[in-house]
Amino acid sequence: MKTSARLGVVKPSATFAMAAEATVLRKQGRDVVDLSVGEPDFDTPEHVKAAAREAMARGLTKYTPIGGTDELKDAISTKLRRDNGLEYGVTEVMASCGGKHALYTAFHALFDEGDEVVLPAPYWVSYPEMLALAGAVPRIVTTAVARGFRMSAEELEAALGPRTVAVILNSPSNPTGAAYSADELRALGEVALRRKLVVVTDDIYERLRPNLVVVNSVSKSYAMTGWRIGYTAAPAELIRAMTVLQGQTTTNPTSIAQAAAAAALTGPQDSVAVMAREFTQRLALMVEGFGTMPGVRLAPPQGAFYVFPDVSGFFGRRGPDGAIGSATDLSMYLLRRAGVASVPGEGFGAPAHVRFSYAAARLLLEEGLARVKRALAALR
Ligand SMILES: Cc1ncc(COP(=O)(O)O)c(C=O)c1O
């Protein structure tokens, strides 16, 4: 059957090939340490699950307003005020089916065919594909390991052309874990204000409200990837446009998940701190582990739960299945020969790197690190 030309420009997620291969190996009885995952290995907090059960008991099983219930919108405003010092009213926030859907909807509401959007690389795999679906063209700014993978205000300015309308910031970043300082954000923000760019950010950004689109979700912070609740805070006219699109696509995010997300955002926050502490310890383990592997170069990340070492020192070496010519070859070698799943950097716009997630128990991380070390040392 013919499929649309629109989809012809969209690549499937970079993790798919590795995940498929890992599944095949597991079915063959191989023990695979999965460091490819992009979700916390913690459970959703109990009070959040209780809020979902209670929502069902209260009969909250029907359509809700398109952009989310008043309860959730209030919870989003509360969260933005409490954690980020941002004031957003009820007409300036909306909930969607995960952060990914919030971004997709925002891109469609913001961009026209041929609009250019500055995208610092390495970038999250979905940005270029979602921009392409919205008819927008990424202007990629490749950031340097030496600068901690952060784009400077000068680099942003130099990337701007007459059709550039927006810039995407993702701090802390998936895949590099790089995070911008307040001063760096301010400098980028000044360029954006002067050049009238929309700033789409996955994270806190306090000063440039007029052209700012904040996208966030409960997926990672509250171990709620399966609940599919993300949200956007932006000027009311953009929220109105996004609501029109969402109203003709998903209608509303799931009513029960909305109740749970409201409980996550406004209830006790201790589980977030517990998770963050554990991630900090695991990060130290990963940085130390990769530090003992000759040929691997790793810029220590500041956030998220990934490390993204440069492995290009191994390109040209040989393993039992042939020469390693790329990050994908190396990831595949690690999976097949060492039973460790990772994600190669090509899909993140960083073909010298491989992403390893540390959203896994410490024992698994130690085992994974030991296997990677042995496998890399065996390359000739
Ligand atoms: C940078 C970034 N933004 C957004 C998302 C979307 O998350 P979700 O749709 O699960 O809320 C992810 C998930 O991996 C991500 O890494």
The ligand as an SDF file (V2000), in Angstrom:
LIG
                    3D

 16 16  0  0  0  0  0  0  0  0999 V2000
   15.0450   15.2600   25.7260 C   0  0  0  0  0  0  0  0  0  0  0  0
   13.7300   14.5890   25.8220 C   0  0  0  0  0  0  0  0  0  0  0  0
   12.6160   15.3180   25.6500 N   0  0  0  0  0  0  0  0  0  0  0  0
   11.3920   14.7410   25.7260 C   0  0  0  0  0  0  0  0  0  0  0  0
   11.2400   13.3990   25.9780 C   0  0  0  0  0  0  0  0  0  0  0  0
    9.8370   12.8540   25.9920 C   0  0  0  0  0  0  0  0  0  0  0  0
    9.4790   12.1940   27.1230 O   0  0  0  0  0  0  0  0  0  0  0  0
    7.9790   11.7190   27.3590 P   0  0  0  0  0  0  0  0  0  0  0  0
    7.2470   11.8000   26.0610 O   0  0  0  0  0  0  0  0  0  0  0  0
    8.0850   10.3180   27.8680 O   0  0  0  0  0  0  0  0  0  0  0  0
    7.3950   12.6480   28.3660 O   0  0  0  0  0  0  0  0  0  0  0  0
   12.3800   12.5930   26.1670 C   0  0  0  0  0  0  0  0  0  0  0  0
   12.2790   11.1420   26.4110 C   0  0  0  0  0  0  0  0  0  0  0  0
   13.2060   10.3810   26.2350 O   0  0  0  0  0  0  0  0  0  0  0  0
   13.6520   13.2150   26.0990 C   0  0  0  0  0  0  0  0  0  0  0  0
   14.7790   12.4970   26.2770 O   0  0  0  0  0  0  0  0  0  0  0  0
  1  2  1  0
  2  3  1  0
  2 15  2  0
  3  4  2  0
  4  5  1  0
  5  6  1  0
  5 12  2  0
  6  7  1  0
  7  8  1  0
  8  9  2  0
  8 10  1  0
  8 11  1  0
 12 13  1  0
 12 15  1  0
 13 14  2  0
 15 16  1  0
M  END
$$$$
